Every structure is written in C-alpha cells, then in structure tokens.
Amino acid sequence: MRSSFRRRGTAATAAVVLAGGLAAWASPAHAAANGSISGHVTTAAGAPAGDVLIQAYDSETWEGRGFTTTAADGSYRLDGLATGHYLVGFNGADYAEQYFDGKTELSDADPVSVTAGQNTTVNEGLLAAGVVTGRFTDPTGAPLESSLVRLYRADDGRQAGSAGTDSDGTFRTVVPTGSYFVSFEPIADLYQEQYVPGKVSPATAKRFVVTADQETTVNDTALTAGSLSGRVTRSDGTAARDLQLNATPFQGNRGGEGATTDSNGGFSIPRLLAGQYEISFWVGNRTEYFDRTTDPDEADPVTVVGGQDNRITPSLLPTGSVRVRAYDAITGAILRDFCAEGHCSNGANEVVVTDLDVGTQTISVNTDSNYVSRQAQATVRANETVDLIVRLVPGAKITTTIVDKATGKALANVCLDAYKPGHVFVPDGRGEDQCSDAAGKVTLSRLEAGDYRVFADPRNKSYGRQWVTANGGSGDERQAVTVKATSGRTATLAQVKIDRAGSIRGRVTDAATGAPLWAEVGVFTGRDQTTGDDGVFQIDGLGPYRWALNYAVNSADYASAWTGGAVSRFTATGTQVTAGAVATADYALTKGVTVRGALFAGGHSPEFARFNVFNTATGDKAGTVDFAGNAYELHVLPGQEIRFSYVIDIDGKTYRSDKVALPPATPGGSPRYAVTVPAAGMTLDLTVPIP
C-alpha cells in the first residue's frame, strides 16, 4: 500500500526538518545524468507566492525524492531528479497543501515526467483557502495538548487537512475553501475521534464553511469515556465464546473499539467515548447486529454514558450446523481430505460447518486431489446439526510435453490453461502442477468432462504465448486443437511446440478528444498490461502470430473493444507479431452505446452490486459496472449478443450468479438469458431472486 509523506508549516521550517533526512529524499543535487523541475507558483489572486515548500514524490511509491522553496517572485527549481514520473506538492504556513495540477489529494495528483538532462516546467496556481483555528479542552477545562485534529470534506468525507494542538490546546491549519466537519482525539492512546461539537459520529457533526482569506473558529470540550461490558449468549442460552464483536459509532463508519468474548461469553471494552454505538458480532461467515438482526439498518443503538460501566446482554439469532461427508461419485469411496466452506477435514471423514443461518444454505466443497469442486444445498435448522452427503466427480486430466519448436529442447516453466470453447475467462491463479517441469512435462487436473482448448504461457518471456495447435501455435483460439477430456481419465495432448516471442506496443486514447487514457490491454479481457500516464502500453511474450487485443476502461465511461473496434476476438482482424520485433496497435476508445435499467432485488437496495456483461460468442467480458442502489448504467459496443452475471451485497450477505434471466422478448413470453445490443442502446430492467 502506498504511504503519503507530508510536511506542514512554513517552507523554511520544513526545509530544516527535512535536512536531517535528506539522504532519503533527494538524489545528488547536481548530478549531470539527472533532470529538473522548475516553474512559478502564484496565489489564488494571481500574485507571486513566496516561501512555498515544493516537494517531489515518486509517482509509484509516493516516497520523497527532493524538495526546495519558492523565491519571493514565486519561482523555484528542483534539481537532482532521475528520469521518471513524479508527483509535485505545494504547501506553506499560509497556503493549503495541494498537488499538481490543483489537486488536494496526493492520490489524485497528475504525474510529471522528468528526463535526464532536461527541465520540465510545472507552474501552479494555489487554491483559494481559509484558516481554521480553535481550542480543545478536557472536561475540567484544562487545555488538550498534542491532540490530532483532522478536517474532512463534507461532500465526500475525505480528509483535507490536519494539525496538532499546542500546549494551550489551540491549533491552526489552512484548507481550501469549502464545507468541512472537524474531529480530534480527546483521550491519549484511544485513537477514537470526537466530532465537533461533542459527537462520536460524523453524520451528526456540525459543518463549518471555510471562506477565502477568512478565519473560521472551531472549539470543543472533550467527551468523557465509559466502558461497555456484558455477556453474549446463543439462542439456546449457552455462552457465545471466542466471538469477535465491535462497537462503532451509530450511523457512522469511523472509529470504535473491539473485544473477544471469553469462555463464559463475557466481554469488556474498557474505554469508549460517551455516545451511541452500533454493536456487531462476527458469527461464522456472517455479521449480526444488536439486537438480533443481520440488517445494519435495523440495528438498535447502545448508549455509552461517560464515567460508567454500561452493560448489555445480547442473545444471538438462532443458527445451525451442517455435517459434510464427501464420497467419490464413481466408486463410492469415502474422501478424507476435503474442505467445505474453508473448513478442512485433515484426514477425518467429515467437516462440520457451524454458525449458519437457518434456512437453505449453499455449501462449497473442494479437494486438493483430482476431483471437481461442487456446491450443494442444505436446509439448516436452529440449534441442530444436519447431515449433507456430497459426491465429487473425479476430475479429467490432460497431459503433454512442452518443447522449443526450433530445437526440440524441453522447456520448463511453461504454464497451461484449459478453456472450454466459447468460455474463455481470466484464471485467478495457477497451481504448480499446471506448469511444466525440467523435462517439459505438465498435467492439468481437476477438469470437468468436456472439450477443451489449451493456452500456453511461458514464464520466460523470450518465448511466446500461444493457443496450442496440432503442430505449433496460433493467436486465434479457433485454430487450437480440441482435446476431449473424460472424468477419471487422462487425455494426451500432442507435444506443445513453443516459438520465440515478439511484442505489441500501442497508445490508447479518447476517440473524441485524443487525450491519453488509463486502460487495460490484453489478449484476454482484463489481463496483461495497463497503460501509463501517456496512454502507452507494451505487451511482451507473444508468439509470432496474429493477435487480437482487448482495450478496456471503466465501462461506465467507455465501451470495451477489440483490435480495430471489433466486438469480439473472433471478429477482430488482429495485429501480426514477429519474433524479436515490436508491432504497433494504437486504439481510440469510444463511448459505444448505453445499456441502463433498474435492478429489482426482492425489495432490497444493495449496498454494492457488480454487473459483468459477456459476449456470448466468445465468453469474453464485454463490460462491467459497480454501483449501489437499484439503478445501473454501462457502455458497450452495439451489434453483439450479451449475457449478464452479478455479485450483490445485501444486509451483509453476498449473492452471485453467472446466469441472469432477462425480460421476455415479447410480453408473456419465456425468459431469455441473452440479448443483442441495438445501435441506439437499450433499457433493460433486471430481476435478481433474493431468498
């Protein structure tokens, strides 16, 4: 995870602070092989801005690479920067911290390119800002010293400024104009935030409007702390031992404390600021809320009174357990090494999955041996353990040997993936048994019975990827040899012959503006490469064949497309790759057409939903959109038949399906599972069954 290195105060003070750690910040100041950044900084009124601290950060790691300050005329020059991309920050005692170009968050900053031996000009106009000052005291009226003060933007809740209180409890900071809510940490080592005035949740905090060149005063008195304790029992009255629970501010998503119940179900949270809290319990694979609900919107608040021990005695909703036993579906033999919902048998002949909701539950069962994983349903009853017998089908295997096509030498570390025709997807990962050994041998296992085409991906990128053909490779799945796999048996794939690799390089832009785009580019959807800030990508390790590439950005804004603007790999002409050379494949993405509609989920409004759209001819993803609520909108290319899949979070539970029934083509007709996107786009309401 990236970490932001930020300094506040006057530029002169910051320079002194940074000097002690200069080795971690800057390359040699005037190295001839390095480049520089220079420019002018002006105030919001257009006047020169002197004594502004300029900081350069590595655009990937966010590590500091150098600093300087502006002169009285607002000019600056930062030398000693190696070739690369940087984020540039500006701040000072009377200026709000910001980043090029006019951004208030380092994560939003526009990267600046630096080339050795050259200078890059970066001019910045400072944002209009105001001063926020105030004083915080403890309940006795004494000053609250060394308390961390944070300012959050009212519109999106993102932090926009911070400061620390002095020995007299006062603080001062500068932030851009706008509306904010303010927090501080009233109790040392508690780290829980109090929101002005006297609130534990930002939802109920006061909003302060900061205007240009004006001072806004924020004062508050620290809340007292109380404790929260109690005993948690299950629905049958027994102790709920080793249960994780959390107390978070009611109607808020910040702060709070946690505890774990002891052997008697008892717990204690020794310090919580006075206020109302939501109490949640992690029960098995689900979250439950006080008092007896899985819906956070139905949770009851718990009031913590300062200076007191506040007790609750929650009783959990009824749950049940499922005892899973697995057998070989062909021979009937007992399987002793399998897993169900993440719980593994470890040599025993059963797995007991506990803390399941009452009602019909889906249990996922898998094993590391050669069996196809499956899902089975069980009816869970309160405070009971029900039995579930799962019969796993022995997996099919495909075995082969991989060699250098030119020399016949065995190749190690060439990884294979098997796809059913028209069902190509991006694999989540590979097991070690899917890559060739020193003798070039590899066996794919745990496959369902059926026809497969095999894709080879050498880890040594001097060799090229390929769809495996009868006597070599291809960039077109349709030319791949088809292997028939049978349950419990091993099919032999003819020797896989790998060619040397070439590359494809290109630039992705907005078709309307010509601006470079951040995009994912690959021979599969959502794989291989992402473009740089200049929209440029290069995909190495491709076999010397004709390849179609997929270009995709967030489909709420652009339509995913294949080389030449095709709707699928099968309709794209592709780009010819030559071993040892770099081919060119630029593309300008368009908006395509809009597919929008309403989501009907049994009267629920999902906290999160993701729709994936797939081209039915190839199985490739044609678009995706993440949203909350009951309305969606995405962009796709017209003229292709698509189907939907979904992942939806409702009341702490996740529902998913790869098969979504669409409205009938004619009123009263049968549901359909695919639809062709017309040239004008379409409105398509989707109904998702929620048990």
C-alpha positions, 0 to 999 in steps of 0.5 A, spaced: 500 500 500 502 506 498 504 511 504 503 519 503 509 523 506 507 530 508 510 536 511 506 542 514 508 549 516 512 554 513 517 552 507 523 554 511 521 550 517 520 544 513 526 545 509 530 544 516 526 538 518 527 535 512 535 536 512 536 531 517 533 526 512 535 528 506 539 522 504 532 519 503 529 524 499 533 527 494 538 524 489 545 528 488 543 535 487 547 536 481 548 530 478 549 531 470 545 524 468 539 527 472 533 532 470 529 538 473 523 541 475 522 548 475 516 553 474 512 559 478 507 558 483 502 564 484 496 565 489 489 564 488 489 572 486 494 571 481 500 574 485 507 571 486 507 566 492 513 566 496 516 561 501 512 555 498 515 548 500 515 544 493 516 537 494 517 531 489 514 524 490 515 518 486 509 517 482 509 509 484 511 509 491 509 516 493 516 516 497 520 523 497 525 524 492 527 532 493 524 538 495 526 546 495 522 553 496 519 558 492 523 565 491 519 571 493 517 572 485 514 565 486 519 561 482 523 555 484 527 549 481 528 542 483 534 539 481 537 532 482 531 528 479 532 521 475 528 520 469 521 518 471 514 520 473 513 524 479 508 527 483 509 535 485 506 538 492 505 545 494 504 547 501 506 553 506 504 556 513 499 560 509 497 556 503 493 549 503 497 543 501 495 541 494 498 537 488 499 538 481 495 540 477 490 543 483 489 537 486 488 536 494 489 529 494 496 526 493 492 520 490 489 524 485 495 528 483 497 528 475 504 525 474 510 529 471 515 526 467 522 528 468 528 526 463 535 526 464 538 532 462 532 536 461 527 541 465 520 540 465 516 546 467 510 545 472 507 552 474 501 552 479 496 556 481 494 555 489 487 554 491 483 559 494 483 557 502 481 559 509 484 558 516 481 554 521 483 555 528 480 553 535 481 550 542 480 543 545 479 542 552 478 536 557 472 536 561 475 540 567 477 545 562 484 544 562 487 545 555 488 538 550 495 538 548 498 534 542 491 532 540 490 530 532 485 534 529 483 532 522 478 536 517 474 532 512 470 534 506 463 534 507 461 532 500 465 526 500 468 525 507 475 525 505 480 528 509 483 535 507 487 537 512 490 536 519 494 539 525 496 538 532 494 542 538 499 546 542 500 546 549 494 551 550 490 546 546 489 551 540 491 549 533 491 552 526 491 549 519 489 552 512 484 548 507 481 550 501 475 553 501 469 549 502 464 545 507 468 541 512 466 537 519 472 537 524 474 531 529 480 530 534 482 525 539 480 527 546 483 521 550 491 519 549 492 512 546 484 511 544 485 513 537 477 514 537 475 521 534 470 526 537 466 530 532 465 537 533 461 539 537 461 533 542 459 527 537 462 520 536 459 520 529 460 524 523 453 524 520 451 528 526 457 533 526 456 540 525 459 543 518 463 549 518 464 553 511 471 555 510 471 562 506 477 565 502 482 569 506 477 568 512 478 565 519 473 560 521 473 558 529 472 551 531 472 549 539 470 543 543 470 540 550 472 533 550 467 527 551 468 523 557 469 515 556 465 509 559 466 502 558 461 497 555 461 490 558 456 484 558 455 477 556 453 474 549 449 468 549 446 463 543 439 462 542 439 456 546 442 460 552 449 457 552 455 462 552 457 465 545 465 464 546 471 466 542 466 471 538 469 477 535 464 483 536 465 491 535 462 497 537 462 503 532 459 509 532 451 509 530 450 511 523 457 512 522 463 508 519 469 511 523 472 509 529 470 504 535 473 499 539 473 491 539 473 485 544 473 477 544 468 474 548 471 469 553 469 462 555 463 464 559 461 469 553 463 475 557 466 481 554 469 488 556 471 494 552 474 498 557 474 505 554 469 508 549 467 515 548 460 517 551 455 516 545 451 511 541 454 505 538 452 500 533 454 493 536 456 487 531 458 480 532 462 476 527 458 469 527 461 464 522 461 467 515 456 472 517 455 479 521 449 480 526 447 486 529 444 488 536 439 486 537 438 480 533 438 482 526 443 481 520 440 488 517 445 494 519 439 498 518 435 495 523 440 495 528 438 498 535 443 503 538 447 502 545 448 508 549 455 509 552 454 514 558 461 517 560 464 515 567 460 508 567 460 501 566 454 500 561 452 493 560 448 489 555 446 482 554 445 480 547 442 473 545 444 471 538 439 469 532 438 462 532 443 458 527 445 451 525 450 446 523 451 442 517 455 435 517 459 434 510 461 427 508 464 427 501 464 420 497 467 419 490 461 419 485 464 413 481 466 408 486 463 410 492 469 411 496 469 415 502 474 422 501 478 424 507 481 430 505 476 435 503 474 442 505 467 445 505 466 452 506 474 453 508 473 448 513 478 442 512 477 435 514 485 433 515 484 426 514 477 425 518 471 423 514 467 429 515 467 437 516 462 440 520 460 447 518 457 451 524 454 458 525 449 458 519 443 461 518 437 457 518 434 456 512 437 453 505 444 454 505 449 453 499 455 449 501 462 449 497 466 443 497 473 442 494 479 437 494 486 438 493 486 431 489 483 430 482 476 431 483 471 437 481 469 442 486 461 442 487 456 446 491 450 443 494 444 445 498 442 444 505 436 446 509 439 448 516 435 448 522 436 452 529 440 449 534 441 442 530 446 439 526 444 436 519 447 431 515 449 433 507 452 427 503 456 430 497 459 426 491 465 429 487 466 427 480 473 425 479 476 430 475 479 429 467 486 430 466 490 432 460 497 431 459 503 433 454 510 435 453 512 442 452 518 443 447 522 449 443 519 448 436 526 450 433 530 445 437 526 440 440 529 442 447 524 441 453 522 447 456 520 448 463 516 453 466 511 453 461 504 454 464 497 451 461 490 453 461 484 449 459 478 453 456 472 450 454 470 453 447 466 459 447 468 460 455 474 463 455 475 467 462 481 470 466 484 464 471 485 467 478 491 463 479 495 457 477 497 451 481 504 448 480 502 442 477 499 446 471 506 448 469 511 444 466 517 441 469 525 440 467 523 435 462 517 439 459 512 435 462 505 438 465 498 435 467 492 439 468 487 436 473 481 437 476 477 438 469 470 437 468 468 432 462 468 436 456 472 439 450 477 443 451 482 448 448 489 449 451 493 456 452 500 456 453 504 461 457 511 461 458 514 464 464 520 466 460 518 471 456 523 470 450 518 465 448 511 466 446 504 465 448 500 461 444 493 457 443 496 450 442 495 447 435 496 440 432 503 442 430 505 449 433 501 455 435 496 460 433 493 467 436 486 465 434 483 460 439 479 457 433 485 454 430 487 450 437 486 443 437 480 440 441 482 435 446 476 431 449 477 430 456 473 424 460 472 424 468 477 419 471 481 419 465 487 422 462 487 425 455 494 426 451 495 432 448 500 432 442 507 435 444 506 443 445 511 446 440 513 453 443 516 459 438 520 465 440 516 471 442 515 478 439 511 484 442 505 489 441 506 496 443 500 501 442 497 508 445 490 508 447 486 514 447 479 518 447 476 517 440 473 524 441 478 528 444 485 524 443 487 525 450 491 519 453 487 514 457 488 509 463 486 502 460 487 495 460 490 491 454 490 484 453 489 478 449 484 476 454 479 481 457 482 484 463 489 481 463 496 483 461 498 490 461 495 497 463 497 503 460 501 509 463 500 516 464 501 517 456 496 512 454 502 507 452 502 500 453 507 494 451 505 487 451 511 482 451 511 474 450 507 473 444 508 468 439 509 470 432 502 470 430 496 474 429 493 477 435 487 480 437 487 485 443 482 487 448 482 495 450 478 496 456 476 502 461 471 503 466 465 501 462 461 506 465 465 511 461 467 507 455 465 501 451 470 495 451 473 493 444 477 489 440 483 490 435 480 495 430 473 496 434 471 489 433 466 486 438 469 480 439 476 476 438 473 472 433 471 478 429 477 482 430 482 482 424 488 482 429 495 485 429 501 480 426 507 479 431 514 477 429 519 474 433 524 479 436 520 485 433 515 490 436 508 491 432 504 497 433 496 497 435 494 504 437 486 504 439 481 510 440 476 508 445 469 510 444 463 511 448 459 505 444 452 505 446 448 505 453 445 499 456 441 502 463 435 499 467 433 498 474 435 492 478 429 489 482 432 485 488 426 482 492 425 489 495 432 490 497 437 496 495 444 493 495 449 496 498 454 494 492 452 490 486 457 488 480 454 487 473 459 483 468 456 483 461 459 477 456 459 476 449 456 470 448 460 468 442 466 468 445 465 468 453 469 474 453 467 480 458 464 485 454 463 490 460 462 491 467 459 496 472 459 497 480 454 501 483 449 501 489 442 502 489 437 499 484 439 503 478 445 501 473 448 504 467 454 501 462 457 502 455 458 497 450 459 496 443 452 495 439 451 489 434 453 483 439 449 478 443 450 479 451 449 475 457 449 478 464 452 475 471 452 479 478 455 479 485 450 483 490 451 485 497 445 485 501 444 486 509 451 483 509 450 477 505 453 476 498 449 473 492 452 471 485 450 468 479 453 467 472 446 466 469 441 472 469 434 471 466 432 477 462 425 480 460 421 476 455 422 478 448 415 479 447 410 480 453 408 473 456 413 470 453 419 465 456 425 468 459 431 469 455 438 469 458 441 473 452 440 479 448 443 483 442 445 490 443 441 495 438 445 501 435 441 506 439 442 502 446 437 499 450 433 499 457 433 493 460 430 492 467 433 486 471 430 481 476 435 478 481 431 472 486 433 474 493 431 468 498 
